[in-house]
Amino acid sequence: KQSRGGGRRRFGEHSAAERAVVDRIFELRDAGYTMKAISEDSKVGYLDGRKMSVSTIQVILKNRSKY
């Protein structure tokens, strides 16, 4: 699927469940959690059960204005 800009849609734009994960990432970061601690949170991960990497979390946080 494509985003409004013509590229791939970002994680968090596919479903409400993905959006909840993105919101949790921002919530934890605002509370002072490190990216490593965020990646270890039980509510942060892909919908298929895989953990989200620190680098993916970093990309999401870096592009916060797009979310």
C-alpha positions as MATLAB code, in Angstrom:
seq = 'KQSRGGGRRRFGEHSAAERAVVDRIFELRDAGYTMKAISEDSKVGYLDGRKMSVSTIQVILKNRSKY';
ca = [
       0.000    0.000    0.000;
       1.101    3.517   -0.591;
       1.095    6.575    1.634;
      -0.172   10.005    0.763;
       3.270   10.908   -0.556;
       3.437    7.945   -2.936;
       5.928    5.863   -0.917;
       5.370    2.956    1.443;
       3.070    3.552    4.381;
       4.826    3.877    7.730;
       4.300    1.502   10.613;
       1.327    2.928   12.473;
      -0.622    3.880    9.354;
      -1.964    0.395    8.623;
      -4.231   -0.260   11.600;
      -5.398    0.960   14.979;
      -3.284   -1.765   16.619;
      -0.114   -0.416   14.962;
      -1.103    3.114   15.933;
      -1.403    1.981   19.562;
       2.197    0.692   19.431;
       3.440    4.012   18.030;
       1.524    5.925   20.702;
       3.079    3.681   23.379;
       6.573    4.406   22.014;
       5.964    8.171   22.287;
       4.411    7.774   25.743;
       7.410    5.850   27.073;
       9.937    8.231   25.521;
       8.127   11.231   27.015;
       8.334    9.465   30.395;
      12.121    9.310   30.031;
      12.613    5.712   28.897;
      15.663    4.902   26.777;
      15.167    3.392   23.341;
      16.508    0.075   24.671;
      13.968    0.106   27.517;
      11.188    0.950   25.056;
      12.168   -2.018   22.862;
      11.844   -4.299   25.901;
       8.339   -3.090   26.812;
       5.759   -5.851   26.403;
       3.392   -3.558   24.461;
       6.022   -2.479   21.923;
       6.515   -4.820   18.997;
       5.168   -5.967   15.686;
       1.697   -7.445   15.470;
       3.131  -10.873   14.658;
       4.819  -10.955   18.077;
       8.348   -9.977   17.069;
      10.154   -7.420   19.209;
      10.822   -4.069   17.622;
      14.491   -3.173   17.234;
      16.047   -0.106   18.793;
      16.848    1.222   15.317;
      13.192    0.995   14.258;
      12.131    2.802   17.415;
      14.742    5.463   16.690;
      13.291    6.010   13.197;
       9.771    6.342   14.622;
      10.929    8.848   17.241;
      12.969   10.798   14.680;
       9.875   11.156   12.468;
       7.479   12.057   15.258;
       6.089   15.056   13.376;
       4.905   12.725   10.595;
       2.823   10.700   13.036;
];
